[in-house]
Structures are given as structure tokens and as C-alpha cells.
Amino acid sequence: MNKNINKNTNEVINYINLNILDKPIILVGMMGAGKTAIGKMLAKSLNRIFFDIDENIEKQYRMKIYDIFEQYGESKFREIEHEEIKKINIKSNYIIATGGGAFTFERNYNILNQVGLTVWLDVNQKTIVRRLKKSINNRPLLKNVEIDKYVSNLILKRNPLYSKAHLSVISKNESKIEITNRILINIKSYLVDNKNV
């Protein structure tokens, strides 16, 4: 059984790498959706480089995202984020994790959909709230809010925008490996259905 799973996964990986060898795969979705963790696993599976936009901003500015928000405000951070998105190389084969708000701006999702294959990691509210409560001190938008209500409102506002990604994968209560494999299968199906990608 495991051999068949591995064989099928290898076939999917080979197909993806043959068909979008020089195109980034970009993960979008809510904060707490697991874009960074799953992105790293996708990168390992596809033998690609993982790139996290928020982490790159933190390295450049030598500040945590939380501190950039605190010191300069959200609008300044969104400008910095947009500049980072504009720098993405259409010919790179990176796996890219975006910040939760990045894909909710038209100027960003237009670029991201043009330069790469965008994948919305769609996670339910309960899971997101549970994860965010563990990292609340590192989340600038969660300062002084009632987290359950805030996340509920954010999902209502953002999900229609996330749905503009090329494909969506609903993340259920499963292991990271299972989610990663399902993303790989969905990417292959998308590529088969859209030969011009």
C-alpha cells in the first residue's frame, strides 16, 4: 500500500516539475492557515526553494512584523509587502508563503496570479482560532481584539478574495503530510485541466 502511495506521489511530483518547472507556487490564505509549515513541506517534496515574504521583510528591516505594524502602522507595512510581491521572479521555481492579508489587495492578487500558480489553503475558523491563540503575541492584527469574533469577521471579508486564487485546497483535520500530498494532487489536476498554464 505504501509503495503505491509513494509511486503515485512521485508521478504527481514529476508531472508538476515537468509542467511548471520555472514558475513559483504561491500559498495564500488566513493567518494561522499553515502556509509556512505546508510551504516548507511542498518545497521539500518538489525539491524547490521555500520563500516566506513576511520572513524576508523581517530580515530586511531587522524587525518583527509586529514591530513594523507598531512603529510604522499597517498602511506602511502594506506598502513594504507590495514592494516585495513586485520583486517575485516569474521564472523562479520557489514555493512562496504570503502573509494573511497580502492576497486581499487587488494590486497584489493581480501580480501573484500573473507570476505564479496561486493556491488558497482554506482552513476552518475553529482551527485558525486554536492556532492563533498559541501565537497571539506575534500577530499585530490580534492586539486587543476578541479573537473568535475577529477571525469570524475576517474570514467573511477575506474568503471571497482568497477564492480568486487559481485553486483552493480545504485543509481538514489531517497531518501536514496528508495536506501536502493533497495539494500536490490538486496542482496536478489543475495543470491537466489547464494545459496553457
Long-range contacts (C-beta under 8 A, 24 or more apart in sequence): 9-45, 9-181, 9-184, 12-184, 12-185, 12-187, 12-188, 13-45, 13-46, 13-184, 15-188, 15-191, 15-192, 16-46, 16-184, 16-187, 16-188, 16-191, 17-46, 17-47, 19-191, 19-197, 20-93, 20-117, 20-191, 20-197, 21-93, 22-91, 22-92, 22-93, 23-90, 23-91, 23-92, 23-93, 23-115, 23-116, 23-117, 24-51, 24-88, 24-89, 24-90, 24-92, 24-93, 24-94, 24-95, 24-96, 24-115, 24-116, 24-117, 25-94, 25-95, 25-96, 25-116, 25-117, 25-119, 25-187, 26-88, 26-96, 26-98, 26-112, 26-115, 26-116, 26-117, 26-118, 26-119, 27-95, 27-96, 27-97, 27-98, 27-118, 27-119, 27-121, 28-98, 28-102, 28-103, 28-109, 28-112, 28-118, 28-119, 28-120, 28-121, 28-162, 28-165, 29-100, 29-103, 29-120, 29-121, 29-122, 29-123, 29-162, 30-100, 30-123, 30-128, 30-151, 30-154, 30-155, 30-158, 30-162, 31-99, 31-100, 31-101, 31-128, 31-132, 31-139, 31-141, 32-100, 32-123, 32-127, 32-128, 32-129, 32-131, 32-132, 32-135, 33-100, 33-121, 33-122, 33-123, 33-128, 33-171, 34-121, 34-123, 34-131, 34-171, 34-176, 34-179, 35-97, 35-98, 35-121, 36-97, 37-176, 38-121, 38-171, 38-176, 38-179, 38-180, 38-183, 39-95, 39-96, 39-97, 40-95, 41-176, 41-177, 41-180, 42-95, 42-180, 42-183, 42-184, 43-94, 43-95, 45-180, 45-184, 46-93, 46-95, 46-184, 48-93, 48-94, 48-95, 49-92, 49-93, 49-94, 49-95, 50-94, 50-95, 50-96, 50-97, 51-94, 51-95, 51-96, 51-97, 52-96, 52-97, 53-81, 53-84, 53-85, 53-96, 53-97, 53-98, 53-99, 53-102, 54-97, 54-98, 54-99, 56-84, 57-81, 57-84, 64-138, 65-99, 65-138, 65-140, 66-137, 66-138, 66-139, 66-140, 68-140, 69-140, 69-141, 70-140, 74-140, 74-141, 78-105, 81-108, 82-107, 82-108, 85-111, 85-112, 86-111, 88-112, 88-115, 88-116, 89-115, 90-114, 90-115, 90-116, 100-141, 100-158, 101-141, 101-158, 103-161, 103-162, 103-164, 103-165, 104-157, 104-158, 104-161, 104-162, 109-161, 109-164, 109-165, 113-164, 113-165, 113-166, 117-166, 117-167, 117-187, 117-190, 117-197, 118-164, 118-165, 118-166, 118-167, 119-165, 119-166, 119-167, 119-168, 119-169, 119-183, 119-186, 119-187, 120-162, 120-163, 120-165, 120-167, 120-168, 120-169, 121-169, 121-171, 121-179, 121-183, 122-159, 122-162, 122-168, 122-169, 122-170, 122-171, 123-170, 123-171, 124-171, 125-151, 125-152, 125-155, 127-171, 127-173, 128-155, 166-190, 166-197
